[in-house]
Amino acid sequence: MIFDTIVAKTTANGTSAINLIRVSGNDSLEIVNKIFQGKNLEKALSHSAYYGHIMDKENTIDEVMVTVFRSPKSFTTEDIVEITCHGGNFIANEIIKLIIANGGRLAENGEFTKRAYLNGRLDLTEAESIMDLVNAKTSKQLKIANSQLKGDVLRLIENLQDDVLDIIANIEVNIDYPEYDDVEEMTNDIVIPNINYLIKKIDKILKESNTGQVIRDGIKTVIIGKPNVGKSSLLNTLLKEDKAIVTEISGTTRDLIEAEYNLDGIILKLIDTAGIRQTEDLVEKIGIDRTKKAIDQADLVLLVLDQSSNLTDTDKHLLSLTKNKARIIIGNKIDLGTKINLKDEHIINISAKNNVGLDKLADEVKRLFIDEKLLSEDYAIISNLRHIGKLEETKLALEQALSAAETQVPIDMVEIDLRKAWTSLGEITGENSSDDLISTLFSKFCLGK
């Protein structure tokens, strides 16, 4: 494919030691060469770097290093020039304006990666993994993103596609060449076990994807409890900062307080809530209503009880309110006593004030959400919500094919649902993707990507 030449700063805005400006397109060497005083870039070797100056006619803009990557051995497979200049927004913007004035244009969000995909350098799963790499906050997130970037997910999906195509190919042979005696007749009785095998295979992948999604996207976690039970103290202790106000006065927290916490490689998206109780205070009532809404939307509830006192009616109400949620019950203030013992309920006893017992929280979160065995192996894990949705779509098409086969629908009609399954898998890798999908996905990337 032939595209125009684009330019963008790949480093973040703000004060920094250096900036990197990327130029990609058929005319990138010619355009940069017009403003570069140094090596003739049009004669430069690929993967070579040169010292010089960026010039606006007679005026020096900056002292720079320029690196050349010739097609097809570049990220986009096009000719790429990368300019390393001094930091700050002003210098970079002046250089970008010069490149645009000489025939380039400002890149759209994600356009470099989009070109890498459109030019066959990356499939869609590998392209999406780049933003996962950029956004990674833990070693576990980084591991999954790197696995996807090196093609592990691509190979997993391609293997599933091959399995579907094997069934389709055998059906086609029987439809087109029924006279061959050495071709096994592909009856519904033979199709059924093959489809069942595929459904079980996808079920296993989807089950494992729960771990991947938690690692990639984190766990929306709400901290609840009656007033003055130590919710805000727990939040502050986990974050090692005074994020929430802590006083002896009940009802201090009136609005939701949000923060992220890296719990041994798992991001907890923490929400500290207003304590639930009967109150006539209008503002506090609004806070309590927001707490109840946050409970409904949460993936995990941390229910904090006061171990220094007996259960109250409010505690019992909260236990009942969250019984069908994924939850961890925390008994706080063990430095003041341990009076609560719930039958058939595991309690993590802590002292948020003294930072005691919080190490047990990570173990309990992993028990509820993470398959540690998957993370310890070199294994492809689906983590992207779009990929999971397409796999569920694939499974539905296979189930429809199975139902058709079991009711003795003509075999060529079964093939229609199998082709739907194959198409859904292709939409994961970008093999079968609409222009709208591609544009939407890459618009979420940052500018320099």
C-alpha positions in Angstrom: 0.0 0.0 0.0 1.1 3.6 -0.7 0.4 6.2 1.9 1.3 9.9 2.3 4.0 10.9 4.8 3.0 11.4 8.4 4.7 12.9 11.4 4.2 12.9 15.2 6.1 13.2 18.4 6.2 9.8 20.1 7.4 11.0 23.5 5.0 12.5 26.1 4.2 16.2 26.3 6.0 18.3 28.9 9.6 19.0 30.0 12.1 16.2 29.3 15.7 15.7 28.4 14.9 14.6 24.8 12.0 14.2 22.4 11.6 11.7 19.6 9.8 12.6 16.4 8.8 9.9 14.0 8.2 10.4 10.2 6.9 7.6 8.1 6.0 7.4 4.4 7.4 7.1 0.9 8.7 10.7 1.0 10.0 10.7 4.6 13.7 10.7 3.6 13.3 13.5 1.0 11.2 15.7 3.4 13.5 15.4 6.4 16.6 15.8 4.1 15.3 19.3 3.2 15.6 20.5 6.7 18.5 18.4 7.9 22.1 19.8 7.8 24.4 16.9 7.9 24.4 13.5 6.0 22.4 13.3 2.8 19.6 11.1 4.1 18.5 10.0 0.7 21.8 8.1 0.4 21.8 6.9 4.0 21.9 3.2 4.8 19.0 1.6 6.7 19.3 1.3 10.5 22.0 4.1 10.6 22.1 7.2 12.8 23.6 10.6 11.9 24.4 13.8 13.8 23.4 17.2 12.5 21.1 20.2 12.8 17.5 20.9 11.9 17.4 24.2 9.9 14.6 26.6 9.0 16.4 28.2 6.0 19.3 30.0 7.7 18.1 29.5 11.3 19.1 26.6 13.5 16.2 25.0 15.3 18.1 22.3 17.2 21.1 20.0 17.3 19.8 16.5 16.6 20.4 12.8 15.9 18.6 11.3 13.0 18.0 7.6 12.5 17.0 6.0 9.2 15.0 2.8 8.8 14.4 1.9 5.1 11.4 0.0 3.8 10.5 -2.8 4.4 12.6 -3.3 7.5 10.8 -0.7 9.7 7.9 -0.7 12.1 5.4 0.5 9.5 7.3 -1.3 6.6 7.6 2.2 5.1 10.7 4.4 5.0 10.9 5.9 8.5 13.1 8.7 9.9 13.3 9.3 13.6 14.6 12.6 14.9 15.9 12.8 18.4 15.9 16.4 19.6 16.1 18.3 22.9 13.1 18.1 25.2 10.2 20.4 25.7 7.2 21.0 23.5 8.4 24.1 21.7 11.4 22.6 19.8 9.5 19.5 18.8 6.5 21.5 17.6 8.8 23.7 15.5 10.4 20.7 13.8 7.0 19.1 13.2 5.7 22.3 11.6 8.8 22.3 9.3 8.1 18.7 8.2 4.4 19.6 7.5 5.5 22.7 5.5 7.7 20.4 3.4 5.0 17.9 2.5 4.2 15.8 5.5 1.0 15.8 7.6 0.3 15.3 11.3 -0.4 11.6 12.1 -3.8 10.6 13.5 -4.0 8.7 16.8 -2.5 5.2 16.3 -1.7 5.8 12.7 1.8 4.4 12.8 0.5 1.1 14.3 -2.5 1.2 11.9 0.0 1.3 9.0 2.0 -1.6 10.4 -1.2 -3.6 10.5 -2.4 -2.5 7.0 1.0 -3.3 5.6 1.0 -6.8 7.1 3.7 -6.1 9.7 1.4 -6.9 12.6 -2.0 -8.7 12.9 -4.7 -6.9 14.9 -4.0 -8.8 18.2 -0.3 -7.8 18.0 -1.2 -4.2 17.2 -3.6 -4.0 20.2 -0.9 -5.4 22.4 1.2 -2.3 21.8 -1.2 -0.2 23.8 -1.3 -2.8 26.5 2.5 -2.5 26.7 2.3 1.2 27.0 -0.4 1.1 29.6 1.2 -1.8 31.6 1.5 -1.0 35.4 2.6 -4.4 36.7 4.9 -7.2 35.6 2.0 -9.5 35.1 0.3 -7.0 32.7 3.6 -6.7 30.9 4.0 -10.4 30.5 0.6 -10.9 29.0 1.1 -7.9 26.6 4.5 -9.3 25.5 3.0 -12.7 24.9 0.4 -11.2 22.7 2.9 -9.0 20.8 5.1 -12.0 19.9 2.1 -13.7 18.3 0.9 -16.2 20.9 -2.7 -15.1 20.6 -2.5 -15.1 16.8 -1.3 -18.7 16.8 -4.0 -19.7 19.2 -6.7 -18.2 17.1 -5.2 -19.6 13.8 -5.2 -23.1 15.3 -9.0 -22.7 16.1 -9.6 -21.5 12.6 -7.8 -24.5 11.2 -10.0 -26.8 13.3 -13.1 -25.2 11.9 -11.8 -25.3 8.3 -11.0 -29.0 8.6 -14.7 -29.7 9.2 -15.8 -27.3 6.5 -13.3 -28.7 4.0 -14.6 -32.3 4.6 -18.2 -31.1 4.1 -17.3 -29.4 0.9 -15.5 -32.5 -0.5 -18.6 -34.6 0.2 -20.9 -32.1 -1.4 -18.7 -31.5 -4.5 -17.4 -35.1 -5.1 -19.9 -37.6 -3.7 -18.8 -40.2 -6.3 -15.4 -40.8 -4.6 -15.6 -43.9 -2.5 -12.3 -43.1 -0.7 -13.7 -39.9 0.7 -15.3 -40.5 4.1 -18.9 -39.5 4.1 -19.2 -36.4 6.4 -22.5 -37.2 8.0 -24.0 -35.3 11.0 -22.9 -38.1 13.2 -19.3 -37.4 12.3 -19.7 -33.6 12.5 -21.2 -33.6 15.9 -18.2 -34.9 17.9 -15.8 -32.5 16.0 -18.0 -29.5 16.9 -18.3 -30.7 20.5 -14.5 -30.9 20.7 -14.2 -27.3 19.4 -16.8 -26.0 21.9 -15.0 -27.6 24.8 -11.7 -26.1 23.5 -13.2 -22.6 23.4 -14.8 -23.1 26.8 -11.4 -23.8 28.3 -9.9 -20.7 26.6 -12.8 -18.5 27.9 -12.4 -19.9 31.4 -8.7 -19.1 31.3 -9.5 -15.6 29.9 -11.0 -14.7 33.3 -7.4 -14.6 34.7 -6.2 -12.6 31.7 -8.9 -10.0 31.8 -8.4 -9.4 35.6 -4.6 -9.0 35.0 -5.2 -6.6 32.0 -8.1 -4.5 33.3 -7.9 -4.8 37.1 -10.6 -5.5 39.6 -13.2 -2.8 40.4 -13.2 -3.1 44.2 -15.5 -1.3 46.7 -14.7 -0.9 50.4 -17.8 -0.9 52.5 -18.8 -1.0 56.1 -20.6 0.9 58.8 -19.3 4.4 59.7 -16.0 4.6 61.6 -15.1 1.0 61.0 -11.7 1.8 59.4 -12.5 1.8 55.7 -10.5 5.0 55.0 -7.7 3.8 57.3 -7.5 0.6 55.2 -7.4 2.7 52.0 -4.7 5.0 53.3 -2.6 2.1 54.6 -2.8 0.2 51.3 -1.8 3.3 49.3 0.8 4.5 51.8 -0.7 8.0 51.6 -3.4 10.0 53.3 -5.9 9.7 50.4 -9.0 9.7 52.6 -9.7 11.8 55.7 -9.6 9.8 58.9 -11.3 11.1 62.1 -13.2 9.7 65.1 -16.3 11.4 63.8 -18.8 9.1 62.1 -19.8 10.0 58.5 -16.6 11.8 57.6 -16.5 10.1 54.1 -19.5 11.4 52.2 -18.5 10.8 48.6 -16.7 8.0 46.8 -12.9 8.2 46.9 -11.2 6.3 44.1 -7.6 5.1 43.7 -5.5 2.3 42.1 -3.5 -0.2 44.1 -1.0 -2.7 42.8 -1.6 -5.8 44.8 1.2 -8.2 43.8 0.7 -7.6 40.1 -3.1 -7.2 40.2 -4.6 -3.7 40.0 -7.3 -3.1 42.5 -9.4 -0.1 41.4 -10.3 0.8 44.9 -13.4 2.8 45.9 -13.7 4.0 49.5 -17.4 4.6 50.3 -19.6 6.4 52.7 -20.5 4.3 55.8 -24.0 2.9 55.6 -26.3 3.9 58.4 -29.6 5.6 59.1 -29.1 9.3 58.9 -31.1 12.5 58.4 -28.2 14.3 56.9 -29.1 15.0 53.2 -25.5 15.0 52.0 -24.6 11.8 53.8 -27.8 10.2 52.4 -26.5 11.0 48.9 -23.2 9.4 49.7 -24.9 6.3 51.1 -27.0 6.0 47.9 -23.8 6.2 45.8 -22.3 3.5 48.0 -25.1 1.1 47.3 -24.8 1.8 43.5 -21.0 1.2 43.7 -21.7 -2.2 45.4 -23.9 -3.2 42.5 -21.2 -2.3 39.9 -18.2 -3.8 41.8 -16.3 -6.9 40.8 -15.2 -7.3 44.4 -16.5 -6.1 47.8 -14.2 -5.6 50.7 -16.6 -5.7 53.7 -14.9 -4.2 56.8 -16.1 -5.1 60.2 -15.0 -3.8 63.6 -13.3 -6.7 65.4 -13.2 -4.7 68.7 -17.0 -4.8 69.0 -19.9 -7.2 68.4 -21.9 -7.4 65.2 -24.5 -4.7 64.8 -27.7 -4.7 62.8 -25.9 -2.6 60.1 -23.1 -5.2 59.9 -25.7 -8.0 59.4 -27.5 -5.9 56.8 -24.2 -5.5 54.9 -23.5 -9.2 55.1 -26.9 -10.0 53.7 -26.6 -7.2 51.0 -23.3 -8.6 49.6 -23.9 -12.4 50.1 -24.2 -12.9 46.3 -21.1 -10.8 45.4 -17.5 -11.8 45.2 -16.4 -10.5 48.6 -13.7 -10.6 51.2 -14.7 -10.0 54.8 -12.1 -8.0 56.8 -12.0 -7.8 60.5 -10.3 -4.5 61.4 -9.0 -3.2 64.7 -7.6 -6.5 66.0 -5.2 -4.4 68.1 -8.3 -3.6 70.2 -9.8 -7.1 70.4 -11.3 -9.9 68.4 -15.0 -10.4 69.1 -16.5 -11.5 65.8 -16.5 -15.1 64.6 -18.8 -15.8 61.7 -19.9 -19.4 61.0 -19.0 -20.6 57.5 -17.4 -17.3 56.6 -13.6 -16.7 56.3 -12.5 -13.4 57.9 -9.1 -11.8 57.3 -8.2 -10.1 60.6 -6.1 -7.0 60.3 -5.1 -3.8 62.0 -5.2 -1.1 59.3 -3.7 1.4 61.8 -0.7 -0.8 62.6 -0.4 -2.4 59.1 -0.9 -5.9 60.4 -2.4 -8.8 58.4 -2.7 -7.0 55.0 -0.4 -9.6 53.3 -3.3 -12.1 53.6 -5.4 -9.8 51.3 -3.3 -10.6 48.2 -3.7 -14.4 48.8 -7.4 -14.1 49.1 -7.8 -11.9 45.9 -5.7 -14.4 43.9 -7.8 -17.3 45.3 -11.0 -15.6 44.0 -9.8 -14.3 40.6 -6.4 -15.7 39.5 -5.2 -19.0 38.2 -1.6 -18.8 39.2 -0.7 -21.9 37.2 -1.5 -20.2 34.0 0.8 -17.2 34.8 3.7 -19.5 35.8 3.6 -21.2 32.4 4.6 -19.9 28.9 1.0 -19.9 27.8 -1.2 -17.8 25.6 -3.9 -16.2 27.7 -6.7 -14.1 26.1 -7.1 -10.9 28.1 -8.7 -8.4 25.6 -12.4 -7.9 26.1 -13.0 -7.6 22.3 -11.3 -10.9 21.8 -13.3 -12.5 24.5 -16.5 -11.2 22.9 -15.6 -12.6 19.5 -14.8 -16.0 21.1 -18.2 -16.1 22.7 -19.7 -15.2 19.3 -17.7 -18.1 17.8 -19.0 -20.5 20.5 -22.6 -19.4 19.8 -22.2 -20.1 16.1 -20.7 -23.5 16.9 -23.6 -24.3 19.3 -26.0 -23.4 16.5 -24.2 -25.7 14.1 -24.3 -28.4 16.7 -28.0 -28.0 17.3 -28.6 -28.1 13.5 -26.5 -31.3 13.2 -28.3 -33.0 16.1 -31.7 -32.3 14.5 -30.5 -33.8 11.2 -30.6 -30.6 9.2 -28.9 -31.1 5.8 -25.1 -31.0 6.2 -24.7 -28.0 3.9 -26.9 -25.9 6.2 -24.7 -26.9 9.1 -21.8 -25.4 7.2 -23.4 -22.0 7.2 -23.0 -21.7 11.0 -19.5 -23.1 10.8 -18.5 -20.4 8.4 -19.9 -17.8 10.9 -17.6 -19.3 13.5 -14.6 -19.1 11.2 -15.5 -15.4 10.3 -15.8 -14.4 14.0 -12.3 -15.9 14.7 -10.9 -13.9 11.8 -12.3 -10.7 13.2 -10.0 -11.2 16.3 -6.8 -11.2 14.2 -8.1 -8.6 11.7 -8.3 -11.2 8.8 -12.1 -10.4 8.5 -12.5 -6.8 9.9 -14.5 -3.8 8.7 -13.0 -0.4 8.1 -15.1 1.0 10.9 -13.7 -1.5 13.4 -10.1 -0.7 12.4 -10.6 3.0 12.6 -12.3 2.8 16.0 -9.6 0.6 17.5 -6.7 2.7 16.4 -8.4 6.0 17.4 -7.9 4.9 21.0 -4.1 4.8 20.6 -2.0 7.8 21.6 -0.8 10.2 18.9 2.8 9.0 18.4 1.8 5.3 18.1 
